[in-house]
Amino acid sequence: MSPKVRRILKVIFGIGAAAFVLWFGYWFMVDNRFIDEGHPKGRFTPLVEWLHEVVKKRTGIAS
């Protein structure tokens, strides 16, 4: 495989990987399938809320 073809494939796979990570992050954190509509904290999953609590405890920042 020539270096030019290898570079093109790296770019294509890199863009694909970045798109997948962004899509999966959205799907996992704010997609409707993971939302508890009656939850007082809003539109985030228990995982995101747990991470938020951990960050608050570690940093002392309450947002």
N, C-alpha and C positions, 0 to 999 in steps of 0.2 A: 504494500500500500504506500502510495507516495505521501510525502509530508503534507502536500496541499489537501489531499483527500482526508487525511487523518485530522488536520486542523478543522476542516469543514464538519466532520463528524463530531469532533469535540464540541464545537459551537452548538450544533443541533442538539446533542445530548445534554449539554449544559443548560440551554434554554428550556428544554423539556423537563429537566430535573428541577429547575427553579420554579417553573409553572406548577409542577406537581406539588412541591413543598407549599407554595402559596395556596393552592386549591385545597390540599389536605388540611392545612392550618385553618382555613376558613370553615371547611366542612366539619372539622372536629370541634371548633370553638363556638361558632355562631350559627350553624345550620339548624333549620327548624326541627330536625329529628332529635336534636339534643336539648331543645329548649323546654323548660318547664314553664308553661304560659302563666301560671299563677304565682310564680316565684317573685318575692318582693325585690330581689336584687336585679331582676331584669333578664337580659338575654344571654347569659353565659352558662356554660356547663359546670358541673361540680368540680371538674378538674381545674378549670380556670379560676374558679372561686378559691379552691384550695391553694393554688399557686399564689393568688393574690394575698391570702392570709399568711402564707409562708414569707412572702416578700415584706409584708407589713411588720411581722414579728422580727425578721432579721434586720431590717433597716430602720424601724421605728417610724416609718412614714405612713401616715393614715391619709389615704386619698379618697 
